[in-house]
Amino acid sequence: MAPWALLSPGVLVRTGHTVLTWGITLVLFLHDTELRQWEEQGELFLPLTFLLLVLGSLLLYLAVSLMDPGYVTTHPQPQEESKEEQTAMVPQAIPLRRCRYCLVLQPLRARHCRDCRRCVRRYDHHCPWMENCVGERNHPLFVAYLALQLVVLLWGLYLAWSGLRFFQPWGLWLRSTGLLFTTFLLLSFCSLVVGLLLASHLYLVAINTTTWEFISSHRIAYLRQRTGNPFDRGLTRNLAHFFCGWPSGPWETLWAEEEEEGSSQAV
């Protein structure tokens, strides 16, 4: 591997996230927080649990960041070929278009990402903190990461608060707890951001839409033609499809079913 590859945006972002995560954890252990008090008293269950949650959130972050988000390939895999065969049997309510950047035939709900320079199935957004797209394959893991990360952040926020002592003189307080107070502010900001992200993605999952579709519905041909969301099948089926892949099948099939239901109701 070339040395300059170590300076790529993906490596720098993931390294920065890892260093920041363990740096904040170290600050919480070194200051007089409840975490350190538990450790000094020999009560290791909660400190170990906190460390495992931090490690789990970091591993989920790396998994989402490094995995294939669902790139549209020129030569489809066997499971993708079966999906294309099912799609060919469905009357196309809207013709599939060829991407003008990478020239692949885009399935429904796919979009070209200019950062990744690939088309992504069920494209949600390109996450700069992941340096990767969030798409059909890694979106469920992304939501799981946000949930676990929020738990870690809120617990860390509580631990940081437990170590702050405000009755000391200003100069002494700043020297003893200035770093911990900075950590508390950083955790507060990150908790707010991650909490809003998690709430918004859970809402989008519940109605079976994506960030891109929700924001740009007026620009998307298969949504601009409809007054509602053609992929919404109710809360239970939406959650089952998102987290468990049930019911399976290409989005073109769901679109055709929606068209048939709309035609029958019109008759």
C-alpha positions, 0 to 999 in steps of 0.5 A: 500500500502506498504511503499516501494512502494512509492520508486518505480522508477515510483513514483520517476520519476513522482514525480521528473517531477512534482516537477521540472515542478512547481519549474521552473514555480515558478522561472519564477514567482519570478524573474523579468521576463515578467511573473511577470511584467504582474502580477504586472500590473494586466494583468492576462490573459497571466500568467493564460494561461501559468499556464494552459498550464503547468498544461495541459502538466503535466496532459498529462504526467501523463496520458501517464505515468499511462495508459495501453500502449496496453498490450497483454492480455492472455484473450482478451477483447470483442473488442480484440476478434473481432479483433482476429476473423478478423485476423483468416479470413485473410491468414497469410503472416507470422505466429504469434509467442509466446513470450518466456518471457510471453508466450502470442501469439504476434500480428503483431507489438507487442514486449515484454518489459523487463522493463514492463515485458509485451508484448505491441501492436504496441510497440514504445519504453520504455520511462524512463522519463515516466517509461512506454511503448509507444504503441498502446493506448498511442502513440497519447497522447504521441505525443500530450504531446510532442507538448504541452510540447514544447510550454511550454518550448519555452514560458518558455525559452523566459520568462527566457531570459526576466529576465536576466540582463547582465549589472550588476557586475558579483558578483551581477548578479550571486546572483540575476539571477544565479538561473534564468540563470540555469533555462534558460540553463535547458529549452534550453536543454529540448527544444532541446531534446523535439523538436527533439523527436517531429520531429522524432515521427511526421516523424515516424507517417507520414510513419506509423512505430515505433521507434523500427521498424525503428531502428531494421528493420533488426531484425524483420521478417515481415520487413526483408522480405520486401524492403519497409514498408508494413504498409505505406498507404500514409500520409493522411491515416497514420495520420487518422489511428494514431490519429483517428483510421481510417481505423480500423482493425488488422495489419494482415489485412493491411499486407494481403492487401499489399501481395495481391497488391504485387502479383497482380502487379507481375502478 
